Amino acid sequence: MCEVVTSEVHGRKNAAMLCDDVKRVLYFFLDGSLGEQKRQHLEIHLSTCADCETRVTIHRRLRGFLRRRLVPMSAPETLRVRVVQSLRAAQ
């Protein structure tokens, strides 16, 4: 378990993320879609929590493995047409 760390981001004192917070935002972080402030809080937390740093490392490796092993596939054109027709009918 890790300790609560406070940090100063943009001149304001903030409580850094907790382990449960990291679990909630991990995929956004790995996708690069996490907001700047939350990303900073997450990085501060990772610098003080070996368990969460390990979790992030495992997920990065897993994502890399899957990207290397899985063949990219596209949906058939007929599926796209059916989805568009369904969306238009729902409007």
MARKOLRO-899777 format. One record per residue (C-alpha): residue number from 0; residue in three letters; z, x, y. Coordinates in nm, 2 decimals, padded with zeros to 4 digits. Last residue first. Layout:
BEGIN
<atom NUM,"Ala",<Z,X,Y>>
...
! end
This chain:
BEGIN
<atom 90,"Gln",<-03.61,-03.33,00.95>>
<atom 89,"Ala",<-03.55,-03.33,00.58>>
<atom 88,"Ala",<-03.92,-03.36,00.50>>
<atom 87,"Arg",<-03.99,-03.05,00.71>>
<atom 86,"Leu",<-03.73,-02.85,00.52>>
<atom 85,"Ser",<-03.86,-02.97,00.18>>
<atom 84,"Gln",<-04.22,-02.88,00.28>>
<atom 83,"Val",<-04.10,-02.53,00.38>>
<atom 82,"Val",<-03.91,-02.49,00.06>>
<atom 81,"Arg",<-04.21,-02.60,-00.15>>
<atom 80,"Val",<-04.45,-02.36,00.03>>
<atom 79,"Arg",<-04.21,-02.07,-00.02>>
<atom 78,"Leu",<-04.18,-02.15,-00.39>>
<atom 77,"Thr",<-04.56,-02.17,-00.43>>
<atom 76,"Glu",<-04.59,-01.82,-00.26>>
<atom 75,"Pro",<-04.38,-01.67,-00.55>>
<atom 74,"Ala",<-04.05,-01.51,-00.45>>
<atom 73,"Ser",<-04.07,-01.14,-00.39>>
<atom 72,"Met",<-03.91,-00.88,-00.62>>
<atom 71,"Pro",<-03.76,-00.54,-00.55>>
<atom 70,"Val",<-03.71,-00.35,-00.88>>
<atom 69,"Leu",<-03.34,-00.28,-00.95>>
<atom 68,"Arg",<-03.22,00.06,-01.05>>
<atom 67,"Arg",<-03.22,00.26,-00.72>>
<atom 66,"Arg",<-03.09,-00.03,-00.51>>
<atom 65,"Leu",<-02.83,-00.12,-00.77>>
<atom 64,"Phe",<-02.70,00.24,-00.78>>
<atom 63,"Gly",<-02.68,00.26,-00.41>>
<atom 62,"Arg",<-02.49,-00.06,-00.39>>
<atom 61,"Leu",<-02.25,00.05,-00.66>>
<atom 60,"Arg",<-02.19,00.39,-00.48>>
<atom 59,"Arg",<-02.12,00.22,-00.15>>
<atom 58,"His",<-01.89,-00.03,-00.32>>
<atom 57,"Ile",<-01.69,00.25,-00.49>>
<atom 56,"Thr",<-01.67,00.45,-00.17>>
<atom 55,"Val",<-01.54,00.15,00.02>>
<atom 54,"Arg",<-01.27,00.08,-00.24>>
<atom 53,"Thr",<-01.17,00.44,-00.24>>
<atom 52,"Glu",<-01.12,00.44,00.13>>
<atom 51,"Cys",<-00.93,00.12,00.09>>
<atom 50,"Asp",<-00.69,00.28,-00.15>>
<atom 49,"Ala",<-00.66,00.60,00.05>>
<atom 48,"Cys",<-00.54,00.42,00.36>>
<atom 47,"Thr",<-00.49,00.61,00.68>>
<atom 46,"Ser",<-00.85,00.71,00.78>>
<atom 45,"Leu",<-00.98,00.39,00.62>>
<atom 44,"His",<-00.76,00.19,00.87>>
<atom 43,"Ile",<-00.91,00.37,01.17>>
<atom 42,"Glu",<-01.26,00.32,01.03>>
<atom 41,"Leu",<-01.18,-00.05,00.99>>
<atom 40,"His",<-01.05,-00.08,01.35>>
<atom 39,"Gln",<-01.36,00.09,01.48>>
<atom 38,"Arg",<-01.59,-00.13,01.28>>
<atom 37,"Lys",<-01.40,-00.44,01.41>>
<atom 36,"Gln",<-01.45,-00.32,01.77>>
<atom 35,"Glu",<-01.82,-00.25,01.71>>
<atom 34,"Gly",<-01.91,-00.57,01.53>>
<atom 33,"Leu",<-01.99,-00.55,01.16>>
<atom 32,"Ser",<-02.36,-00.58,01.07>>
<atom 31,"Gly",<-02.41,-00.24,00.93>>
<atom 30,"Asp",<-02.46,-00.38,00.58>>
<atom 29,"Leu",<-02.17,-00.17,00.45>>
<atom 28,"Phe",<-01.94,-00.30,00.73>>
<atom 27,"Phe",<-02.05,-00.66,00.67>>
<atom 26,"Tyr",<-01.98,-00.61,00.30>>
<atom 25,"Leu",<-01.63,-00.48,00.37>>
<atom 24,"Val",<-01.53,-00.75,00.61>>
<atom 23,"Arg",<-01.29,-00.96,00.40>>
<atom 22,"Lys",<-01.16,-00.67,00.18>>
<atom 21,"Val",<-01.09,-00.47,00.50>>
<atom 20,"Asp",<-00.88,-00.75,00.64>>
<atom 19,"Asp",<-00.68,-00.77,00.32>>
<atom 18,"Cys",<-00.60,-00.40,00.35>>
<atom 17,"Leu",<-00.48,-00.44,00.70>>
<atom 16,"Met",<-00.68,-00.37,01.01>>
<atom 15,"Ala",<-00.56,-00.17,01.31>>
<atom 14,"Ala",<-00.32,-00.34,01.55>>
<atom 13,"Asn",<-00.46,-00.30,01.90>>
<atom 12,"Lys",<-00.36,-00.12,02.22>>
<atom 11,"Arg",<-00.62,-00.17,02.49>>
<atom 10,"Gly",<-00.80,00.12,02.67>>
<atom 9,"His",<-01.13,00.06,02.50>>
<atom 8,"Val",<-00.97,00.10,02.16>>
<atom 7,"Glu",<-00.61,00.23,02.14>>
<atom 6,"Ser",<-00.47,00.22,01.79>>
<atom 5,"Thr",<-00.18,00.08,01.60>>
<atom 4,"Val",<-00.13,00.16,01.24>>
<atom 3,"Val",<00.02,-00.08,00.99>>
<atom 2,"Glu",<00.12,00.11,00.68>>
<atom 1,"Cys",<-00.06,00.12,00.35>>
<atom 0,"Met",<00.00,00.00,00.00>>
! end
